[in-house]
């Protein structure tokens, strides 16, 4: 009889100890999870800040206006109101040694103007960097990219919008020209476009 009582008391004591250990372990895990989430929020807040520009380690200089020439051609000399027109934007190498240039559409900028007014620019929407190694070697002396103009206007925008959301331009004569963000004085020959 005493053995049974002792055995029952021992079982109850072990159960109470297990419950106490489980409660302490659960509270510890909860505190650890809260600590993790608070620290993670700090990391996310830091990661949303502006990313610094990566240090250049290649030793290859950036291309200058004496190293490259910009060329612009249009698929057609006219486009319908509300239509679209494809341009080929080319960077041709003219230098003596190798150099690096960003060929992305927010660095190689197509601008559409009417008189002195800029109507549309390809650099309103951000683009992934396309660093190009330019040299006299075959395949490294020219880079071409297609840029489509939807016969619309975005020059007054401060944020990127879909082409379908932009106002269409009116019929008239427009001039397309290619330039580099890193060297605005370097420009292609103008291409005259008629919107009709």
Number of C-alpha atoms within 10 A of each C-alpha: 6 7 8 9 10 11 12 12 12 12 12 12 12 12 12 12 12 12 12 12 11 12 12 12 12 12 11 12 12 12 11 12 12 12 11 12 11 11 12 12 11 11 11 10 10 11 10 8 8 7 8 6 6 6 6 9 6 7 8 12 13 17 21 15 16 11 20 21 18 21 19 22 19 18 11 12 12 18 19 14 17 16 15 16 18 15 20 17 25 21 24 19 24 16 18 10 13 18 19 19 22 19 23 19 24 20 21 26 22 26 19 27 20 13 10 6 9 17 20 23 23 22 19 18 15 13 13 11 13 14 12 19 20 26 21 15 10 8 9 14 18 20 17 14 15 14 17 16 21 21 24 21 21 23 17 11 13 9 9 12 12 7 16 10 10 15 13 16 18 14 14 12 14 20 17 24 21 27 22 23 15 15 13 12 10 16 19 20 14 16 17 16 19 15 19 14
